[in-house]
Amino acid sequence: MKSRRSNEDRWVAEVRIVRENIPDFRPFIKNGYCGFVGYINRHRVQVQAPVRDYPAVEPKLYIEGATAHTYADGSICSHRVWRPERSTFANCILIAMKYAETWL
């Protein structure tokens, strides 16, 4: 199990990656979840994971108005392999951009 400090370091790195590469998205930590929120083609996009489980558990991706390839909870099915040691929130946002380009 990773230490709290390593999880905090990971979050700081995630925020830096998104700010440098996708600056329109804003970080949040609220109600036990951490993630990013922003807009793509006027559709609200939110990628989030439970703070206690991240990065072991893949974040869920929600796109306002999405109906294709969604689960019952409204999250997007991304058809990818989540690798906790390498995958990032920024990767999830890039998937949202591709989804919007294809389906919205």
C-alpha positions in Angstrom: 0.0 0.0 0.0 1.3 3.4 -0.9 1.9 6.0 1.8 -0.3 9.1 2.2 2.8 11.2 1.2 3.3 9.3 -2.1 -0.4 9.8 -2.9 -0.1 13.5 -2.2 3.0 13.7 -4.4 1.1 11.9 -7.1 -1.8 14.4 -6.9 0.6 17.3 -7.1 2.2 15.7 -10.2 -1.3 15.1 -11.7 -2.3 18.8 -11.2 1.0 20.0 -12.8 0.6 17.7 -15.8 -3.0 18.9 -16.5 -2.2 22.6 -15.9 0.7 22.4 -18.3 -1.1 20.5 -21.0 -4.8 21.0 -20.6 -5.0 24.4 -18.8 -8.8 24.8 -19.2 -9.4 22.0 -16.8 -9.5 22.7 -13.0 -8.6 20.3 -10.2 -10.9 19.6 -7.4 -11.1 17.5 -4.2 -14.6 17.3 -2.8 -16.8 14.8 -1.0 -14.2 12.1 -1.0 -13.4 12.5 -4.7 -10.5 14.1 -6.6 -10.3 14.9 -10.2 -10.7 17.6 -12.9 -13.5 19.4 -14.5 -13.7 21.5 -17.7 -15.6 21.9 -20.9 -15.1 20.4 -24.4 -17.2 21.8 -27.2 -19.5 23.3 -24.6 -20.1 19.9 -22.9 -19.1 19.7 -19.2 -16.5 17.0 -18.6 -15.6 15.6 -15.2 -13.0 12.9 -14.5 -12.9 11.7 -10.9 -11.8 9.0 -8.6 -12.3 8.3 -4.9 -9.4 9.9 -3.0 -8.8 6.7 -0.9 -8.5 4.5 -4.1 -6.6 6.7 -6.5 -4.4 5.8 -8.4 -5.1 2.1 -7.9 -8.6 2.5 -9.3 -9.3 4.0 -12.7 -11.0 7.4 -12.6 -14.5 7.6 -14.1 -15.2 10.0 -16.9 -18.5 11.8 -17.3 -19.4 14.0 -20.3 -22.6 16.0 -20.3 -24.8 14.9 -23.1 -23.0 11.6 -23.7 -25.2 8.7 -24.6 -22.9 6.4 -26.7 -20.7 3.9 -24.9 -21.8 4.8 -21.4 -22.4 2.7 -18.3 -25.6 2.8 -16.2 -24.0 5.5 -13.9 -23.5 7.7 -17.0 -19.7 7.3 -17.1 -17.9 6.7 -20.4 -16.6 3.3 -21.3 -13.1 4.1 -22.5 -11.9 0.6 -23.7 -8.4 1.0 -22.3 -6.1 -0.6 -19.8 -5.5 1.4 -16.7 -2.0 1.2 -15.4 -1.8 2.9 -12.0 1.9 3.5 -12.2 1.7 5.3 -15.6 -1.9 6.3 -16.4 -3.0 9.8 -15.5 -6.0 12.1 -15.3 -4.6 13.8 -18.3 -4.9 10.5 -20.2 -8.6 10.4 -19.3 -9.2 14.0 -20.5 -7.6 13.1 -23.8 -10.1 10.2 -24.1 -12.9 12.7 -23.4 -11.6 14.9 -26.3 -11.5 12.0 -28.7 -15.0 10.9 -27.5 -16.4 14.4 -28.1 -14.8 14.5 -31.6 -16.4 11.2 -32.5 -19.7 11.1 -30.7 -20.9 14.7 -29.8 
